[in-house]
């Protein structure tokens, strides 16, 4: 997994993961995210189906650290908003 932290945004590439692996990765990122982290940008793609996108929305929409969830217009990236800028 490739992660990049820049300006309060942690970006993680979830390509090639199943929903269980994606969940383990996102849980670890949420634990690691400090007060300076505003959002988790999760790149999962959209050509291989919507399982990870749907999983992220269903699983983390009620997580106590997540204010809201946004999906990119092309459907390939999901952002978990932890706090506003």
N, CA, C and O atoms as a DFTB+ gen file, in Angstrom:
340 C
 N C O
     1  1       0.843      -1.173       0.000
     2  2       0.000       0.000       0.000
     3  2       0.882       1.228       0.000
     4  3       1.839       1.312       0.769
     5  1       0.572       2.153      -0.835
     6  2       1.308       3.399      -0.901
     7  2       0.485       4.474      -0.204
     8  3      -0.673       4.699      -0.557
     9  1       1.078       5.139       0.785
    10  2       0.405       6.249       1.453
    11  2       1.283       7.484       1.359
    12  3       2.510       7.410       1.421
    13  1       0.624       8.609       1.210
    14  2       1.307       9.900       1.146
    15  2       0.572      10.844       2.085
    16  3      -0.655      10.933       2.048
    17  1       1.317      11.542       2.919
    18  2       0.731      12.527       3.818
    19  2       1.226      13.899       3.408
    20  3       2.428      14.160       3.380
    21  1       0.270      14.782       3.086
    22  2       0.655      16.099       2.610
    23  2      -0.422      17.104       2.986
    24  3      -1.579      16.945       2.596
    25  1      -0.061      18.127       3.732
    26  2      -0.973      19.214       4.041
    27  2      -2.250      18.797       4.737
    28  3      -3.311      19.342       4.431
    29  1      -2.191      17.864       5.649
    30  2      -3.377      17.446       6.375
    31  2      -4.222      16.398       5.675
    32  3      -5.298      16.038       6.152
    33  1      -3.733      15.910       4.544
    34  2      -4.454      14.888       3.784
    35  2      -3.562      13.646       3.678
    36  3      -2.419      13.730       3.230
    37  1      -4.092      12.510       4.089
    38  2      -3.387      11.245       3.905
    39  2      -4.025      10.547       2.718
    40  3      -5.232      10.303       2.708
    41  1      -3.216      10.225       1.717
    42  2      -3.699       9.551       0.515
    43  2      -3.207       8.115       0.530
    44  3      -2.021       7.859       0.735
    45  1      -4.123       7.179       0.311
    46  2      -3.774       5.757       0.278
    47  2      -4.354       5.123      -0.978
    48  3      -5.500       5.381      -1.348
    49  1      -3.558       4.300      -1.619
    50  2      -3.983       3.578      -2.820
    51  2      -4.457       2.191      -2.402
    52  3      -3.672       1.403      -1.873
    53  1      -5.729       1.885      -2.633
    54  2      -6.324       0.613      -2.240
    55  2      -6.477      -0.351      -3.416
    56  3      -7.115      -1.395      -3.278
    57  1      -5.900      -0.014      -4.571
    58  2      -5.994      -0.896      -5.732
    59  2      -5.480      -2.290      -5.383
    60  3      -4.452      -2.428      -4.721
    61  1      -6.187      -3.310      -5.822
    62  2      -5.765      -4.689      -5.620
    63  2      -6.175      -5.279      -4.284
    64  3      -5.916      -6.455      -4.028
    65  1      -6.809      -4.493      -3.427
    66  2      -7.241      -5.003      -2.130
    67  2      -8.702      -5.453      -2.204
    68  3      -9.484      -4.943      -3.006
    69  1      -9.051      -6.416      -1.354
    70  2     -10.461      -6.758      -1.214
    71  2     -11.033      -5.894      -0.099
    72  3     -10.307      -5.096       0.494
    73  1     -12.329      -6.040       0.198
    74  2     -12.942      -5.161       1.184
    75  2     -12.366      -5.361       2.581
    76  3     -12.232      -4.394       3.332
    77  1     -12.025      -6.589       2.943
    78  2     -11.428      -6.834       4.258
    79  2     -10.090      -6.113       4.382
    80  3      -9.832      -5.438       5.379
    81  1      -9.239      -6.256       3.365
    82  2      -7.929      -5.615       3.378
    83  2      -8.061      -4.094       3.383
    84  3      -7.308      -3.396       4.063
    85  1      -9.024      -3.591       2.619
    86  2      -9.265      -2.149       2.600
    87  2      -9.691      -1.672       3.980
    88  3      -9.238      -0.619       4.430
    89  1     -10.551      -2.421       4.663
    90  2     -10.993      -2.053       6.003
    91  2      -9.858      -2.031       6.999
    92  3      -9.781      -1.123       7.827
    93  1      -8.972      -3.016       6.937
    94  2      -7.807      -3.058       7.830
    95  2      -6.924      -1.834       7.579
    96  3      -6.432      -1.216       8.523
    97  1      -6.728      -1.490       6.320
    98  2      -5.905      -0.337       5.964
    99  2      -6.519       0.957       6.470
   100  3      -5.828       1.777       7.074
   101  1      -7.812       1.148       6.229
   102  2      -8.476       2.386       6.643
   103  2      -8.514       2.493       8.167
   104  3      -8.311       3.580       8.708
   105  1      -8.767       1.403       8.859
   106  2      -8.750       1.426      10.328
   107  2      -7.382       1.853      10.850
   108  3      -7.297       2.637      11.795
   109  1      -6.311       1.343      10.242
   110  2      -4.952       1.720      10.653
   111  2      -4.701       3.207      10.379
   112  3      -4.087       3.893      11.196
   113  1      -5.170       3.700       9.241
   114  2      -4.991       5.115       8.925
   115  2      -5.768       5.996       9.890
   116  3      -5.275       7.048      10.296
   117  1      -6.971       5.586      10.262
   118  2      -7.755       6.364      11.224
   119  2      -7.072       6.400      12.591
   120  3      -7.085       7.429      13.266
   121  1      -6.487       5.294      12.993
   122  2      -5.762       5.272      14.273
   123  2      -4.526       6.161      14.222
   124  3      -4.181       6.810      15.210
   125  1      -3.869       6.190      13.083
   126  2      -2.624       6.935      12.907
   127  2      -2.855       8.433      12.684
   128  3      -1.964       9.241      12.948
   129  1      -4.033       8.804      12.204
   130  2      -4.318      10.198      11.860
   131  2      -4.335      11.063      13.118
   132  3      -5.094      10.802      14.051
   133  1      -3.510      12.072      13.134
   134  2      -3.445      12.986      14.271
   135  2      -4.374      14.169      14.084
   136  3      -5.184      14.203      13.158
   137  1      -4.245      15.144      14.984
   138  2      -5.104      16.327      14.928
   139  2      -4.864      17.173      13.688
   140  3      -5.737      17.947      13.294
   141  1      -3.712      17.043      13.072
   142  2      -3.410      17.807      11.868
   143  2      -3.953      17.184      10.593
   144  3      -3.799      17.751       9.512
   145  1      -4.581      16.035      10.707
   146  2      -5.129      15.347       9.531
   147  2      -6.580      15.745       9.327
   148  3      -7.413      15.566      10.216
   149  1      -6.876      16.284       8.159
   150  2      -8.225      16.725       7.835
   151  2      -9.030      15.661       7.106
   152  3     -10.239      15.537       7.301
   153  1      -8.351      14.897       6.268
   154  2      -9.085      13.915       5.469
   155  2      -8.199      12.757       5.050
   156  3      -6.976      12.871       4.963
   157  1      -8.861      11.641       4.794
   158  2      -8.214      10.473       4.208
   159  2      -8.717      10.365       2.780
   160  3      -9.920      10.235       2.553
   161  1      -7.815      10.416       1.825
   162  2      -8.167      10.265       0.406
   163  2      -7.826       8.834       0.022
   164  3      -6.659       8.442       0.038
   165  1      -8.844       8.056      -0.322
   166  2      -8.702       6.628      -0.586
   167  2      -8.954       6.363      -2.066
   168  3     -10.077       6.510      -2.548
   169  1      -7.917       5.977      -2.775
   170  2      -8.011       5.734      -4.212
   171  2      -8.280       4.246      -4.416
   172  3      -7.474       3.401      -4.025
   173  1      -9.412       3.937      -5.029
   174  2      -9.786       2.534      -5.224
   175  2     -10.135       2.210      -6.658
   176  3     -10.298       1.039      -7.000
   177  1     -10.253       3.209      -7.503
   178  2     -10.613       2.973      -8.906
   179  2     -12.091       2.693      -9.058
   180  3     -12.833       2.626      -8.078
   181  1     -12.507       2.531     -10.306
   182  2     -13.921       2.283     -10.562
   183  2     -14.156       1.299     -11.692
   184  3     -15.293       0.879     -11.904
   185  1     -13.132       0.921     -12.412
   186  2     -13.322      -0.005     -13.529
   187  2     -13.566      -1.439     -13.065
   188  3     -14.212      -2.214     -13.771
   189  1     -13.058      -1.797     -11.891
   190  2     -13.199      -3.170     -11.396
   191  2     -14.456      -3.404     -10.583
   192  3     -14.627      -4.483     -10.015
   193  1     -15.335      -2.425     -10.514
   194  2     -16.556      -2.560      -9.732
   195  2     -16.612      -1.540      -8.609
   196  3     -15.712      -0.714      -8.457
   197  1     -17.674      -1.607      -7.828
   198  2     -17.897      -0.602      -6.792
   199  2     -17.858      -1.183      -5.382
   200  3     -18.294      -0.522      -4.439
   201  1     -17.356      -2.381      -5.219
   202  2     -17.400      -3.050      -3.907
   203  2     -16.673      -2.253      -2.834
   204  3     -17.211      -2.073      -1.742
   205  1     -15.469      -1.772      -3.115
   206  2     -14.721      -1.035      -2.093
   207  2     -15.374       0.317      -1.842
   208  3     -15.496       0.733      -0.690
   209  1     -15.787       0.998      -2.877
   210  2     -16.470       2.293      -2.694
   211  2     -17.704       2.128      -1.814
   212  3     -17.906       2.893      -0.871
   213  1     -18.520       1.136      -2.121
   214  2     -19.734       0.893      -1.340
   215  2     -19.396       0.480       0.092
   216  3     -20.054       0.916       1.036
   217  1     -18.378      -0.355       0.254
   218  2     -17.944      -0.785       1.579
   219  2     -17.511       0.414       2.421
   220  3     -17.897       0.530       3.584
   221  1     -16.712       1.302       1.837
   222  2     -16.244       2.472       2.573
   223  2     -17.414       3.342       3.009
   224  3     -17.460       3.794       4.153
   225  1     -18.346       3.574       2.120
   226  2     -19.511       4.402       2.442
   227  2     -20.350       3.758       3.541
   228  3     -20.744       4.426       4.497
   229  1     -20.621       2.467       3.405
   230  2     -21.464       1.778       4.383
   231  2     -20.791       1.648       5.746
   232  3     -21.448       1.796       6.777
   233  1     -19.502       1.374       5.760
   234  2     -18.793       1.096       7.008
   235  2     -18.406       2.361       7.765
   236  3     -18.495       2.390       8.992
   237  1     -17.983       3.398       7.065
   238  2     -17.417       4.563       7.740
   239  2     -18.345       5.770       7.800
   240  3     -17.958       6.802       8.348
   241  1     -19.547       5.678       7.261
   242  2     -20.461       6.824       7.316
   243  2     -20.912       7.121       8.742
   244  3     -21.313       8.248       9.034
   245  1     -20.856       6.141       9.627
   246  2     -21.258       6.354      11.024
   247  2     -20.086       6.252      11.993
   248  3     -20.290       6.176      13.205
   249  1     -18.863       6.249      11.473
   250  2     -17.672       6.176      12.326
   251  2     -17.551       7.480      13.118
   252  3     -17.774       8.554      12.560
   253  1     -17.206       7.411      14.397
   254  2     -17.158       8.628      15.219
   255  2     -16.140       9.676      14.771
   256  3     -16.309      10.855      15.085
   257  1     -15.102       9.289      14.055
   258  2     -14.101      10.269      13.607
   259  2     -14.419      10.870      12.244
   260  3     -13.784      11.842      11.835
   261  1     -15.391      10.307      11.537
   262  2     -15.689      10.748      10.177
   263  2     -16.895      11.684      10.186
   264  3     -17.993      11.288      10.576
   265  1     -16.682      12.933       9.752
   266  2     -17.779      13.898       9.674
   267  2     -18.684      13.618       8.484
   268  3     -19.909      13.639       8.595
   269  1     -18.054      13.356       7.341
   270  2     -18.819      13.070       6.123
   271  2     -17.918      12.354       5.133
   272  3     -16.703      12.267       5.313
   273  1     -18.543      11.846       4.089
   274  2     -17.828      11.104       3.052
   275  2     -18.155      11.734       1.714
   276  3     -19.313      12.033       1.423
   277  1     -17.123      11.937       0.894
   278  2     -17.343      12.409      -0.466
   279  2     -16.726      11.415      -1.446
   280  3     -15.737      10.748      -1.138
   281  1     -17.323      11.330      -2.619
   282  2     -16.816      10.471      -3.683
   283  2     -16.523      11.366      -4.875
   284  3     -17.314      12.252      -5.198
   285  1     -15.390      11.139      -5.530
   286  2     -15.017      11.941      -6.691
   287  2     -16.059      11.763      -7.796
   288  3     -16.765      10.755      -7.826
   289  1     -16.158      12.733      -8.698
   290  2     -17.140      12.637      -9.782
   291  2     -17.005      11.369     -10.632
   292  3     -18.005      10.844     -11.120
   293  1     -15.773      10.876     -10.810
   294  2     -15.605       9.664     -11.612
   295  2     -15.829       8.395     -10.792
   296  3     -15.861       7.299     -11.352
   297  1     -15.985       8.528      -9.470
   298  2     -16.260       7.379      -8.612
   299  2     -15.028       6.584      -8.207
   300  3     -15.170       5.538      -7.574
   301  1     -13.834       7.035      -8.543
   302  2     -12.625       6.271      -8.271
   303  2     -11.907       6.613      -6.980
   304  3     -10.964       5.924      -6.591
   305  1     -12.346       7.679      -6.308
   306  2     -11.708       8.113      -5.071
   307  2     -12.778       8.458      -4.042
   308  3     -13.750       9.150      -4.346
   309  1     -12.587       7.970      -2.828
   310  2     -13.473       8.298      -1.713
   311  2     -12.665       9.055      -0.685
   312  3     -11.541       8.670      -0.364
   313  1     -13.236      10.139      -0.162
   314  2     -12.569      10.903       0.880
   315  2     -13.376      10.826       2.166
   316  3     -14.583      11.070       2.171
   317  1     -12.700      10.485       3.252
   318  2     -13.297      10.504       4.580
   319  2     -12.881      11.830       5.205
   320  3     -11.702      12.045       5.486
   321  1     -13.839      12.709       5.421
   322  2     -13.570      14.021       5.991
   323  2     -13.569      13.880       7.512
   324  3     -14.588      13.543       8.115
   325  1     -12.415      14.143       8.125
   326  2     -12.282      14.007       9.580
   327  2     -12.583      15.306      10.297
   328  3     -13.116      15.305      11.407
   329  1     -12.242      16.410       9.663
   330  2     -12.593      17.728      10.184
   331  2     -12.478      18.725       9.046
   332  3     -11.817      18.462       8.042
   333  1     -13.121      19.867       9.207
   334  2     -13.103      20.876       8.149
   335  2     -11.803      21.658       8.220
   336  3     -11.170      21.736       9.273
   337  1     -11.408      22.238       7.087
   338  2     -10.183      23.052       7.031
   339  2     -10.292      24.248       7.929
   340  3      -9.359      25.046       8.011
